[in-house]
Amino acid sequence: MPVRYIGKKVTVKATNDLVRIYYQEKLIAEHKRAVRRWQKSTLPAHIPGHGGDLHGAYSAEEMISWAEKFGPYTVRWVKAELGRFEFEVQSYRPITSVLRMLNRHTLDVAESTSEAALAASVFTVKGFKSILSAQSKLHPSKENRVNLNDVFCAHEEEEEHGYGHS
């Protein structure tokens, strides 16, 4: 589907061989239907960035920069994922999903997970999540993340100064 229709309500009509997409009763895209569930059928003209229309898409540089915050194995995993698809932009969704998951864990867990995923050639979000779960059990949290209670909670200070809660 052309990127200018993202977020719009469309109608999809499918036969055994074709998928047609309509916007306000006007045909906007037609693809051969994929034979297998995991297959994709994409036209180059419908990919963000072709013809200059990025529609707010990320860039590879942004993905790599985000991965650098975790470490070298995460950067290598992201670079490998960027090269897996026919159109680079197709890797942005799984990469952002993985990086968001890693954001909820310590740097040790993030890097060990990325290292294990690379070693096993795991590039699906589901597979990465499975490894992340196992790695988080192997590397108990050492809390090298910011504790938001330390930033926002001033109850102890108030009690020390006689401003306790009633």
C-alpha positions as CSV (number, residue, x, y, z in Angstrom):
1,M,0.0,0.0,0.0
2,P,1.4,3.4,-0.8
3,V,2.7,5.2,2.3
4,R,0.4,8.2,1.8
5,Y,-2.5,5.9,2.8
6,I,-0.9,4.9,6.2
7,G,-3.4,5.6,8.9
8,K,-6.3,5.8,6.5
9,K,-9.2,3.4,6.5
10,V,-8.9,1.1,3.5
11,T,-10.8,-1.9,2.1
12,V,-9.0,-5.1,1.3
13,K,-10.4,-7.6,-1.2
14,A,-8.5,-10.8,-1.7
15,T,-8.9,-13.7,-4.1
16,N,-6.8,-16.9,-4.3
17,D,-4.3,-15.1,-6.5
18,L,-4.5,-11.3,-5.8
19,V,-4.9,-8.8,-3.0
20,R,-6.5,-5.5,-3.9
21,I,-6.6,-2.4,-1.6
22,Y,-9.1,0.4,-2.1
23,Y,-9.4,3.8,-0.6
24,Q,-12.8,5.4,-0.9
25,E,-13.7,2.9,-3.6
26,K,-10.6,3.7,-5.6
27,L,-8.1,0.9,-6.3
28,I,-4.7,2.1,-4.8
29,A,-2.7,-1.1,-4.8
30,E,-2.8,-4.6,-6.2
31,H,-0.4,-7.4,-5.2
32,K,0.0,-11.0,-6.1
33,R,-1.1,-13.0,-3.0
34,A,1.8,-14.6,-1.1
35,V,1.7,-18.4,-1.2
36,R,3.0,-18.9,2.3
37,R,2.1,-17.1,5.5
38,W,5.5,-15.6,6.2
39,Q,6.0,-14.4,2.6
40,K,5.7,-10.7,1.7
41,S,4.6,-9.2,-1.6
42,T,5.9,-5.6,-1.8
43,L,6.2,-3.2,-4.6
44,P,9.2,-0.9,-4.6
45,A,7.1,2.1,-5.2
46,H,5.2,1.4,-1.9
47,I,8.3,1.4,0.3
48,P,8.9,4.6,2.4
49,G,11.8,6.4,1.0
50,H,11.3,5.5,-2.6
51,G,10.4,8.7,-4.4
52,G,11.5,10.8,-1.3
53,D,8.4,10.0,0.9
54,L,9.7,8.7,4.2
55,H,6.4,9.2,6.0
56,G,8.3,9.6,9.3
57,A,10.3,6.4,9.0
58,Y,13.4,5.9,10.9
59,S,16.8,5.7,9.3
60,A,19.5,3.0,9.6
61,E,21.8,5.6,11.2
62,E,19.2,6.2,13.9
63,M,18.8,2.5,14.6
64,I,22.6,2.0,14.9
65,S,22.9,5.1,17.1
66,W,20.2,3.7,19.4
67,A,22.0,0.3,19.5
68,E,25.3,1.9,20.4
69,K,23.8,2.9,23.8
70,F,23.7,-0.9,24.6
71,G,27.0,-2.0,23.2
72,P,28.9,-3.6,20.3
73,Y,26.9,-6.8,20.1
74,T,23.7,-4.9,19.9
75,V,25.1,-2.8,17.1
76,R,26.2,-5.9,15.2
77,W,22.8,-7.5,15.6
78,V,21.1,-4.3,14.3
79,K,23.4,-4.1,11.3
80,A,22.8,-7.8,10.5
81,E,19.0,-7.2,10.8
82,L,19.2,-4.1,8.5
83,G,20.7,-6.3,5.8
84,R,18.2,-9.2,5.9
85,F,15.3,-7.7,3.9
86,E,14.9,-6.7,0.3
87,F,14.0,-3.2,1.4
88,E,15.9,-1.9,4.5
89,V,12.9,-0.1,5.8
90,Q,11.2,-3.5,6.4
91,S,13.7,-4.2,9.2
92,Y,12.8,-1.0,11.1
93,R,9.8,-2.5,12.9
94,P,11.5,-5.6,14.3
95,I,14.6,-3.5,15.2
96,T,12.6,-0.9,17.1
97,S,10.6,-3.7,18.9
98,V,13.9,-5.4,20.0
99,L,15.5,-2.1,21.1
100,R,12.4,-1.2,23.1
101,M,12.5,-4.5,24.9
102,L,16.2,-4.1,25.6
103,N,15.5,-0.6,27.1
104,R,13.7,-2.4,30.0
105,H,16.8,-4.4,31.0
106,T,20.3,-3.7,32.2
107,L,23.1,-3.2,29.7
108,D,24.7,-6.6,30.7
109,V,21.4,-8.4,29.8
110,A,21.0,-6.4,26.6
111,E,24.5,-7.2,25.4
112,S,24.5,-10.8,26.4
113,T,21.1,-11.3,24.7
114,S,22.4,-9.6,21.5
115,E,25.6,-11.7,21.6
116,A,23.5,-14.9,22.0
117,A,21.1,-13.9,19.2
118,L,24.0,-13.3,16.9
119,A,25.6,-16.6,17.7
120,A,22.4,-18.4,17.0
121,S,21.4,-16.3,14.0
122,V,18.2,-15.3,15.7
123,F,16.6,-12.3,13.9
124,T,12.9,-12.6,14.8
125,V,11.3,-10.5,17.6
126,K,9.8,-13.7,19.1
127,G,13.2,-15.5,19.1
128,F,15.0,-12.5,20.5
129,K,12.4,-12.1,23.3
130,S,12.9,-15.8,24.2
131,I,16.7,-15.3,24.5
132,L,16.1,-12.1,26.4
133,S,14.0,-13.9,28.9
134,A,16.6,-16.6,29.5
135,Q,19.4,-14.0,29.7
136,S,17.6,-11.9,32.2
137,K,17.4,-15.0,34.5
138,L,21.1,-15.7,34.0
139,H,22.1,-12.1,34.8
140,P,20.2,-10.9,37.8
141,S,19.6,-7.2,37.8
142,K,22.5,-5.2,39.2
143,E,20.3,-2.1,38.8
144,N,22.6,-0.1,36.6
145,R,19.4,1.7,35.4
146,V,18.0,4.9,36.9
147,N,15.7,4.3,39.8
148,L,12.9,6.8,39.2
149,N,11.9,6.7,42.8
150,D,15.2,8.3,43.6
151,V,14.5,11.1,41.2
152,F,10.8,11.8,42.1
153,C,10.2,10.6,45.6
154,A,11.0,13.0,48.4
155,H,9.1,11.4,51.2
156,E,12.2,10.6,53.3
157,E,13.5,14.2,53.0
158,E,10.1,15.6,54.1
159,E,10.0,13.3,57.1
160,E,13.5,14.2,58.1
161,H,12.5,17.9,58.1
162,G,9.3,17.4,60.0
163,Y,7.0,17.6,56.9
164,G,5.6,14.1,57.3
165,H,2.3,13.0,55.7
166,S,-0.8,12.9,57.8
